[in-house]
Amino acid sequence: MKDVSFSYDDRTPSEDSSQVLSDINIKLNGKETVALVGHSGAGKTTLINLILKLYEPTSGEINLSGKSYAKADHSWVRAHIALVFQENELFSSTIRENVAYGVADATDREIVDALKKANAYEFVSKFKEGLDAKIGERGVKLSGGQKQRIQIARAILHNKPILILDEATSSLDSKSEKLVQDALEKLLKNRLVIIIAHRFSTIQNVDRIVVLNNGTIADSGTPRELARRKGIYSELLHYQVEGNKKLLSEYELR
C-alpha cells in the first residue's frame, strides 16, 4: 500500500461539537505506527472519522494510495481498513460468524489460525460447541479480554493494510492486557497502524506521535523527542507518571 496523506482546512465538528479541525497537513507512511494524542475534544475521533470517510472535508483533500477520497466510494476506502475499538463490535451469533464477519469465503482453518494468532483459541476450544458457540448480545458471555481478542482475530483474518486502534487494552485487567498486547504485536507488523492513545505507557514504541489540540496539529515527533520537549504531550505524560507514583506510594510499593 502507498502512503496516506491529508491536507485540508476542515469545518467538521469534532468530539466537542464546538470544535473543528483546521490546517491539518499530514502524511502517514504505509508501514509505520502512529499515535494520536490530545486532550478530550482535541479532534482525534474526528480525524479518524475522516479517514473512514464518515465525514466529508469541506476543503482540502485526502488521498489513499494516490487516490483522492473525492473520487473514491465508501466501500473502497473501508476495504483498506480494519478496526479494533474499546467498545466491542460483536454480534449475538457464533464465534465463527463474529471472526469471519465481512470475509464470506473464510475457511474454518483460516478462522482457527486467526484465533490462535490472537491468543483466543485456547478459551474458544473450551466451549462445547467450539466455533459454533454463541456469545450473546455484544459478546455478553465473554470477558472483556476475550471480546478484544475476538476483535483482533477478525482484524487478523481481514489482513487489511491499515489498522485503526482505539486503545484496545485500557479497560482490561493486567493478565488480559498482556494477552491482548501480545496478540496486537502480531497484528501491527507490515501495515499502517493508527492508535487513538489514552495510556501513554502503551505507545512508547510507536514510530511517531501526532499531538492534536483545538482541532489542529500542535506537535509531532517520536515518543522520546516529545517527552523531552515542553508541550502538551510532556504535560500529559507527567500527569500519568505522577498518578502512577501516587498509587505506588499509597500501597507502599516504593
N, C-alpha and C positions, 0 to 999 in steps of 0.2 A: 504494500500500500504506500502511496506517496504521502506527502505531508498534508496536514490540515492547517488552513490559515484563516484568520479572522481580521477584518478591517472594516469597522463601521462606527457610526455615531448613532446609537440606537436609543429610541424613546419608549422602549417597552418597560412596563413596571416590573420591578424585581420582587423578592420575597416581601419586602416592605413596600406597600403599594405607592408610597410617596417617593420611592427611589427609582431611578432609571439608570441604564447603562449608557456611557458616553465615551468617546475617544478610545475605544478598545482596538488595539492592534497587536495581534499575537500570532505566532507560527508554532505549531506543535509538530514535532518530528514523528515519523512513522513508527519508531521503536524507542520511545522514551516514556518515563513515568513522571507525570506532572501532578502536583498537589495544588488545589485551590484553597486559599486560606483567607480569613477575614472575619470581622465581627458579624453577628446576625444582621441580615438585611443588607450586606455589602454588595450582593449581586451574584453570589456563587451559583445558586439554583437557576437564576435567570440565564446565566451563561450556558449552563448545562441544557436548559430547555431550548436555547437557540441551536446548540449543537445537535439536539434531537429533532430539530425543525418543528418543535411545538409552538414556537413563536417565530414571527417573521420580522426581521430588522426593517426599520423604516428608511435607513440609508446605509451606505457601505455594502460590503458583500462578504459572504462566507464561501470558502472553497474546500472541497474534499477531493483528494487525489486529482487535483487540477480541474475539477468540475464545479461550476458555480451552483450554489444552492437554489438560485433563482430559476435554474433550468432543470433542477432535479426534483422528482416527486418524493413524498414522504417515505414510501416503501423502499426506494433506492437508498436513501440516507440511512434508514434504520436497519437495512440489510447488512450494514457495515459495523453495527454497534451491538454489544452485549452489555447488560446492566446487572449489578448486584447492589441492592439498596438495603438500608436498615429495615425498612418496612418490607416484610417478606411478601413477594408477589407469587403466592402459591394458591392452588385451586383445590376444591374439595373432591379430588379424584385420586387416582393411584399415583404411587411414586413413579412408575414408568411414564405416565402421561405428563406429570409435572416436569420431569427431567427432559423428556423429548418434545415438550411444547414448542412448536414452531419448526420442528425437524420431522416432517411426515414420514420419511423413509428410514428413520433411525432403527437399527437392529438392537436386540437385547444385548449382544456382545458389546456394542458401542456404548449403550447406556450403562452397563456394568463397569466398563473401563472408565467412563467419566465419573461414576460414583467412587471408584477406587482412588482415582486421582484427587477427588475432592475429600478424601478421608471420610466418606459416608457409607461405603459398602458394608463395613463391619456392623453398624447398627441396622442397616436395611436387611441384611441377611438374617437377623434375629426375628424379623417378622415372619409369622407362619405363612403369610401369603407372598412374601418376598416382594418383587417388583409390583405385584398386584395389590399390595396393602394400601388401603385408603387412609389418607392422612387427615381428613376432616377439613372443615371450613378454615381457610388460611393456614392450614397445617397445624390445627389445634392439638393434634395427637403427638406432635413432635416438640422437642425442646427448642430453645432459641438457637443454640449452636447447630442442631440437626437441620433446622429450617434453612439456615445460612449455607450449610454445606450442600443441601439440595439445590439451592440457587446457584452455587458455584459449579456444581455438576452440570447444570443446564448451560451455564456460560462456557464450560469446557467443551461440551458437546457441540455447541454452536460454532466455536472456534472463529470468532469474528476478529477483524484486525484492530478494532477499537473496543476498549473495555472501560466503562464508567462505574466507579465505586463511590457510593455514599457511605463513608467509612463503616464497613460491614461488621466490625467487631466491638463497637463502642458500648453495646448493651449486654455483652456476654460475660460470663464468669471466666476466671483465669484459664481453666482447663479447656473450655470450649473455644476461648480466644486463640489458644495455642494451636488447636486442631484446624481452626478456620484460617489462621495466618499461614500455617504450613501448606494448606490447600491453595491459598491465594498465591504463594510463591511460585507454584507450578503454572498458575494461570497468567501471571504477569509477564512471562517471557515472550519476547519477539512480537510485541504489539504496542500500540499506543495506549497507555493507561492514564486515565484522568481520575483523580481522587478528590472528593469533597472532604477536606480534613477537619476533624474536630479535636482529636487527641494527637498532639504533635509527636509523641513517642513512637507512633506507628508510621511516620513519614520521614524518618531520619535518613533513609537510604534512597529516597527519590532522586531523580536526576535534576529536577527543578521545582521550585515553589513559586507560584504566582499569587501575590497578595492583592486582594481586592478591597477597596474602600470607597464608600459613597458612589458605587457604580462605575468605578474606573480602576485601572491597574495602578496601584500605589508603589509596588516594588516587585522585583523578580530576581531570583538567584538560587544558588544551592543552599541546602539547609545550613551548612557551616557559614557561608557568607552572610546570610540573613540573621543568624544567631549573633554574629559579631557586629552587625550594623544596627545602629539605633533606628527604630521604626516600629511599625505595627506588629510584625512577626516577633521580634525580640521581646516586645512588651507582653504579648500574649503567651509566649514561651515562658517568660519569667513568672507570670501568674500561675501557670500549670506546674512549674517546678516548685514554686513556693508552697502550693497546695499539697503537693506530694510530701514535701519536707514536714509540713504541719501534721499530716496524717501519720507519718513515721514517728514523729516526736510524741504524739498522743498515745501511741501504742508502745512507746519506749523501745523502738526498733533501731534507734541510732543514738 
